[in-house]
Amino acid sequence: MNDSILTQYTKLKNKGLNIDITRGKPESTQLDLSNTLLNSNVQALSDSGVDLRNYGEPYGLDEARSLGAEILNAPKENIIAAEQSSLLLTYQTFLSCFLFGFETPWKNLKSRKFICPVPGFDRHFKIFEDFDIEVIPVPLYEDGIEIDSFKDALNKHDDILGMLSVPRHSNPSGETFSDENILDLFKYGKAYSKDFLFIFDNAYLVHDFLPTREQTPIWVLSEKSKCTDTTVIATSFSKVTFGGGGLSFVASGTRGIELLKRIRTSMIICPDKINQQRHLNFLPNLNAIKNHMKKHADIVKPKFELIYKYLDKLPNNYGSYSKPTGGYFVSYKFSKPIASTIVKNCSDLGVEITPADALFPKGKNPNNILRIAPTYIDLESLNNAMQVFNLATTKAFEET
Ligand SMILES: Cc1ncc(COP(=O)(O)O)c(C=O)c1O
């Protein structure tokens, strides 16, 4: 270690930091924005006369489905307003395909493959593992999924069942797909198979903190491509109100929504309509949601700007990153396979960062990308964390 790095290292180590930037969680100040929900009174009957306390409305309160229709730009009949989380709806989609499928249950197939952008979201990779689905990785670039790689994958394999992606502020690298890119995905996927399943995890649909490229709603693009039956779009309020305490929505065409209804009928008699009503009182329409999300953006944006300031200080030959305009993550791609060394260096200085393994399907980690999740901590802690990140990176580069 050279003297200057050693001095800085010792200085940071002496701070005794204990900072966790492993997961994309909101800071408590963001959660406070929704505290009205904690004390809001809900009447027993909904506006349309449904008794919220009882079973019934298996696909969600009518008013909640209308809100989902407004958010996802799809007809109300094609919406399920559900509970808890979008990941659950995504999982239920896979489970229903596995057990029942459009025609053949996936469990009866000899092999199962799915296209998924990599690096990606660890919970998506977990779903693939659970259903013994091989991930066919495709890279992302600023406009979305690299179409040549997508086409190559389709040409090489005859057992691909669909694709799963995060089309807006993707996790972890922040891309927002262009309309052309999404239309191409529909075009080539549909030509490959009439049952090719397009799953869009729109967890960050309303989470812009800087001006973001125009994106036509996925439903509209899917309709234009005549793919709604095989398109599933999920989103939730987990990062609008409370993690796992909001409500979730899914849109799909008749075939897709019937599959989901089928599996959900076996497991859920009805969603939590009281929480749905509470949310409807608090965020009755898209406009209210957008105004609420501006308050989140005010808290989140300075944290991203701080990260950009630090990452811009790293020498160009260390690697590169792109600047997301929304979402919860920034990822840095190093020019050398030293991500695990940097994670170790950070940990030694009291900053826990997501291990690179989490961003890749099992066994496919090239050890050259790390994700920074800045939202959970305050600006002062983030400043310390970024000092550590930069020093840990410099040390790793100096020593290899
Ligand atoms: C891409 C993506 N999908 C889904 C989720 C989880 O959202 P939910 O709580 O709605 O399942 C996250 C959270 O980190 C995410 O990054």
The ligand as an ORCA input file, in Angstrom:
! r2SCAN-3c Opt
* xyz 0 1
  C     -36.655     -5.128     -9.727
  C     -37.373     -5.264     -8.440
  N     -38.545     -5.900     -8.397
  C     -39.237     -6.039     -7.273
  C     -38.740     -5.545     -6.089
  C     -39.520     -5.753     -4.857
  O     -40.722     -5.085     -4.945
  P     -42.001     -5.684     -4.222
  O     -41.848     -5.382     -2.782
  O     -43.141     -5.033     -4.862
  O     -41.954     -7.156     -4.503
  C     -37.510     -4.877     -6.061
  C     -36.962     -4.381     -4.804
  O     -35.800     -4.259     -4.586
  C     -36.805     -4.740     -7.269
  O     -35.635     -4.130     -7.323
*
